[in-house]
Amino acid sequence: MGKYTEEFKMRLTPLEKERLLKLAKQHGISASAYIRWYISNQEIRVITKEEMSVRKELIRELSAIGNNINQIARNTNSGFYSESEKRKLFGMLQTITEKLNQIMEREN
């Protein structure tokens, strides 16, 4: 996909706008992405509520892991790094790798 450099403004009725937003939401994409998909006739992958829920949970878990990694990095920079923290960090990195692999498997 190229860069989106061109802007196009259009007017819709309230009902058309509501329908566009509803269709985009059902497909888990923005209204702009939905319009681009529609005019390019590309296949669109529908994201189920369950998949969206799983994605949100994975994002939450990865965020928590990132926060823990930041705390360990602060401790490392402060000279408080221990072998147990090193093992903890390694475990977190393995968890991130596993979560990312889960996401990639779901996308294919």
SEZA-698115 format. One record per residue (C-alpha): residue number from 0; residue in one letter; x, y, z. Coordinates in nm, 2 decimals, m for minus. Example, Ala and Ser with C-alpha at 12.3 -4.5 7.8 and 13.67 -1.06 7.14 Angstrom:
2
    n  res      px      py      pz
    0    A    1.23   m0.45    0.78
    1    S    1.37   m0.11    0.71
***
This chain:
108
    n  res      px      py      pz
    0    M    0.00    0.00    0.00
    1    G    0.12    0.35   m0.08
    2    K    0.10    0.65    0.13
    3    Y   m0.23    0.82    0.18
    4    T   m0.15    1.17    0.05
    5    E   m0.47    1.27   m0.12
    6    E   m0.77    1.40    0.08
    7    F   m1.12    1.36   m0.04
    8    K   m1.42    1.52    0.13
    9    M   m1.77    1.41    0.08
   10    R   m2.11    1.46    0.23
   11    L   m2.34    1.19    0.35
   12    T   m2.69    1.18    0.50
   13    P   m2.70    1.10    0.87
   14    L   m2.83    0.75    0.78
   15    E   m2.55    0.69    0.53
   16    K   m2.29    0.80    0.78
   17    E   m2.44    0.58    1.05
   18    R   m2.44    0.28    0.81
   19    L   m2.08    0.35    0.70
   20    L   m1.96    0.37    1.07
   21    K   m2.16    0.05    1.15
   22    L   m2.01   m0.15    0.86
   23    A   m1.66   m0.03    0.94
   24    K   m1.70   m0.12    1.31
   25    Q   m1.84   m0.47    1.21
   26    H   m1.52   m0.53    1.01
   27    G   m1.30   m0.39    1.29
   28    I   m1.15   m0.11    1.07
   29    S   m1.19    0.27    1.04
   30    A   m1.44    0.43    0.81
   31    S   m1.16    0.55    0.58
   32    A   m1.01    0.19    0.56
   33    Y   m1.36    0.06    0.48
   34    I   m1.41    0.30    0.20
   35    R   m1.06    0.22    0.06
   36    W   m1.14   m0.15    0.08
   37    Y   m1.48   m0.10   m0.09
   38    I   m1.34    0.10   m0.38
   39    S   m1.04   m0.13   m0.43
   40    N   m1.25   m0.45   m0.41
   41    Q   m1.00   m0.62   m0.19
   42    E   m1.09   m0.90    0.04
   43    I   m1.16   m0.79    0.39
   44    R   m1.12   m1.01    0.70
   45    V   m1.40   m0.98    0.95
   46    I   m1.29   m0.97    1.31
   47    T   m1.53   m1.14    1.54
   48    K   m1.61   m1.01    1.89
   49    E   m1.42   m1.31    2.04
   50    E   m1.11   m1.22    1.83
   51    M   m1.14   m0.86    1.93
   52    S   m1.17   m0.96    2.30
   53    V   m0.86   m1.18    2.26
   54    R   m0.66   m0.90    2.10
   55    K   m0.76   m0.66    2.38
   56    E   m0.65   m0.91    2.64
   57    L   m0.32   m0.97    2.46
   58    I   m0.26   m0.60    2.44
   59    R   m0.33   m0.56    2.81
   60    E   m0.09   m0.85    2.90
   61    L    0.18   m0.71    2.67
   62    S    0.14   m0.37    2.83
   63    A    0.18   m0.51    3.18
   64    I    0.49   m0.70    3.07
   65    G    0.63   m0.39    2.92
   66    N    0.58   m0.20    3.24
   67    N    0.76   m0.48    3.43
   68    I    1.05   m0.46    3.18
   69    N    1.07   m0.09    3.24
   70    Q    1.09   m0.14    3.61
   71    I    1.37   m0.39    3.57
   72    A    1.55   m0.15    3.33
   73    R    1.53    0.13    3.59
   74    N    1.67   m0.11    3.86
   75    T    1.95   m0.21    3.62
   76    N    2.04    0.15    3.56
   77    S    2.03    0.22    3.94
   78    G    2.27   m0.08    4.01
   79    F    2.00   m0.29    4.18
   80    Y    2.00   m0.57    3.91
   81    S    2.00   m0.92    4.05
   82    E    2.01   m1.27    3.89
   83    S    1.65   m1.33    3.99
   84    E    1.55   m1.01    3.80
   85    K    1.75   m1.14    3.50
   86    R    1.56   m1.46    3.50
   87    K    1.23   m1.27    3.54
   88    L    1.32   m1.05    3.25
   89    F    1.41   m1.35    3.03
   90    G    1.07   m1.51    3.12
   91    M    0.89   m1.19    3.03
   92    L    1.07   m1.18    2.69
   93    Q    0.97   m1.54    2.63
   94    T    0.61   m1.45    2.71
   95    I    0.61   m1.16    2.47
   96    T    0.75   m1.39    2.20
   97    E    0.47   m1.64    2.27
   98    K    0.20   m1.38    2.26
   99    L    0.33   m1.23    1.94
  100    N    0.33   m1.58    1.79
  101    Q   m0.03   m1.63    1.89
  102    I   m0.12   m1.30    1.73
  103    M    0.06   m1.40    1.41
  104    E   m0.11   m1.74    1.40
  105    R   m0.45   m1.58    1.43
  106    E   m0.38   m1.33    1.15
  107    N   m0.30   m1.62    0.91
***
